[in-house]
Amino acid sequence: MEPWQAFDKTLTAHRIKAADLARATGLRSSQISRYRRGHQDLLSGKLFLLIQALPLEAQLHFYLLVAKE
């Protein structure tokens, strides 16, 4: 699974909104939404920033989805 797909599934499963992540990280919610849909790539540092802003359970969910591939 691509990281953007795992990110989308994680946000959906944990009911996390792009707007909440935008406030927590300083990234634009539109940028987060475009990445989530696979329409825009992110530099690894920005993705890591997003993952760090997630609750621990959501972080684990994301990494487990990525590791399955």
Phi and psi in degrees as GROMACS dihedral restraints (atoms count N, CA, C in turn):
[ dihedral_restraints ]
;  ai    aj    ak    al  type     phi  dphi    fc
    3     4     5     6     1   -69.6    20    10
    4     5     6     7     1   149.6    20    10
    6     7     8     9     1   -56.8    20    10
    7     8     9    10     1   -37.4    20    10
    9    10    11    12     1   -65.8    20    10
   10    11    12    13     1   -34.1    20    10
   12    13    14    15     1   -69.0    20    10
   13    14    15    16     1   -42.6    20    10
   15    16    17    18     1   -63.9    20    10
   16    17    18    19     1   -37.9    20    10
   18    19    20    21     1   -64.1    20    10
   19    20    21    22     1   -45.4    20    10
   21    22    23    24     1   -61.8    20    10
   22    23    24    25     1   -47.1    20    10
   24    25    26    27     1   -62.3    20    10
   25    26    27    28     1   -37.3    20    10
   27    28    29    30     1   -66.1    20    10
   28    29    30    31     1   -46.9    20    10
   30    31    32    33     1   -63.1    20    10
   31    32    33    34     1   -40.2    20    10
   33    34    35    36     1   -64.8    20    10
   34    35    36    37     1   -48.0    20    10
   36    37    38    39     1   -63.2    20    10
   37    38    39    40     1   -33.1    20    10
   39    40    41    42     1  -104.1    20    10
   40    41    42    43     1     7.9    20    10
   42    43    44    45     1    52.6    20    10
   43    44    45    46     1    48.5    20    10
   45    46    47    48     1  -102.2    20    10
   46    47    48    49     1   133.7    20    10
   48    49    50    51     1   -97.6    20    10
   49    50    51    52     1   145.8    20    10
   51    52    53    54     1   -58.8    20    10
   52    53    54    55     1   -36.2    20    10
   54    55    56    57     1   -62.8    20    10
   55    56    57    58     1   -37.4    20    10
   57    58    59    60     1   -67.4    20    10
   58    59    60    61     1   -41.1    20    10
   60    61    62    63     1   -67.3    20    10
   61    62    63    64     1   -36.0    20    10
   63    64    65    66     1   -61.4    20    10
   64    65    66    67     1   -44.7    20    10
   66    67    68    69     1   -62.8    20    10
   67    68    69    70     1   -38.0    20    10
   69    70    71    72     1   -75.6    20    10
   70    71    72    73     1   -27.2    20    10
   72    73    74    75     1  -111.8    20    10
   73    74    75    76     1   -19.9    20    10
   75    76    77    78     1    87.3    20    10
   76    77    78    79     1    -1.9    20    10
   78    79    80    81     1   -80.7    20    10
   79    80    81    82     1   158.4    20    10
   81    82    83    84     1   -77.2    20    10
   82    83    84    85     1   140.4    20    10
   84    85    86    87     1   -63.1    20    10
   85    86    87    88     1   -31.7    20    10
   87    88    89    90     1   -66.0    20    10
   88    89    90    91     1   -38.0    20    10
   90    91    92    93     1   -65.3    20    10
   91    92    93    94     1   -42.3    20    10
   93    94    95    96     1   -64.2    20    10
   94    95    96    97     1   -43.7    20    10
   96    97    98    99     1   -64.6    20    10
   97    98    99   100     1   -40.6    20    10
   99   100   101   102     1   -64.9    20    10
  100   101   102   103     1   -39.9    20    10
  102   103   104   105     1   -64.1    20    10
  103   104   105   106     1   -43.5    20    10
  105   106   107   108     1   -59.2    20    10
  106   107   108   109     1   -34.0    20    10
  108   109   110   111     1   -88.3    20    10
  109   110   111   112     1    -4.0    20    10
  111   112   113   114     1    83.6    20    10
  112   113   114   115     1    15.4    20    10
  114   115   116   117     1   -93.2    20    10
  115   116   117   118     1   -11.0    20    10
  117   118   119   120     1  -147.5    20    10
  118   119   120   121     1   139.5    20    10
  120   121   122   123     1   -89.8    20    10
  121   122   123   124     1   158.7    20    10
  123   124   125   126     1  -121.9    20    10
  124   125   126   127     1   147.6    20    10
  126   127   128   129     1   -65.9    20    10
  127   128   129   130     1   150.3    20    10
  129   130   131   132     1   -58.4    20    10
  130   131   132   133     1   -34.5    20    10
  132   133   134   135     1   -63.8    20    10
  133   134   135   136     1   -37.6    20    10
  135   136   137   138     1   -71.7    20    10
  136   137   138   139     1   -38.7    20    10
  138   139   140   141     1   -63.7    20    10
  139   140   141   142     1   -42.9    20    10
  141   142   143   144     1   -61.7    20    10
  142   143   144   145     1   -39.1    20    10
  144   145   146   147     1   -60.7    20    10
  145   146   147   148     1   -43.1    20    10
  147   148   149   150     1   -63.5    20    10
  148   149   150   151     1   -44.7    20    10
  150   151   152   153     1   -63.7    20    10
  151   152   153   154     1   -40.6    20    10
  153   154   155   156     1   -63.8    20    10
  154   155   156   157     1   -28.1    20    10
  156   157   158   159     1   -78.3    20    10
  157   158   159   160     1   -12.1    20    10
  159   160   161   162     1   -77.6    20    10
  160   161   162   163     1   152.4    20    10
  162   163   164   165     1   -60.6    20    10
  163   164   165   166     1   155.4    20    10
  165   166   167   168     1   -54.5    20    10
  166   167   168   169     1   -42.4    20    10
  168   169   170   171     1   -61.7    20    10
  169   170   171   172     1   -38.7    20    10
  171   172   173   174     1   -70.8    20    10
  172   173   174   175     1   -36.6    20    10
  174   175   176   177     1   -60.8    20    10
  175   176   177   178     1   -46.9    20    10
  177   178   179   180     1   -62.0    20    10
  178   179   180   181     1   -41.4    20    10
  180   181   182   183     1   -58.5    20    10
  181   182   183   184     1   -48.1    20    10
  183   184   185   186     1   -57.7    20    10
  184   185   186   187     1   -52.1    20    10
  186   187   188   189     1   -65.2    20    10
  187   188   189   190     1   -34.4    20    10
  189   190   191   192     1   -66.6    20    10
  190   191   192   193     1   -39.7    20    10
  192   193   194   195     1   -64.4    20    10
  193   194   195   196     1   -42.9    20    10
  195   196   197   198     1   -66.9    20    10
  196   197   198   199     1   -39.0    20    10
  198   199   200   201     1   -70.5    20    10
  199   200   201   202     1   -21.5    20    10
  201   202   203   204     1   -64.3    20    10
  202   203   204   205     1   -25.6    20    10
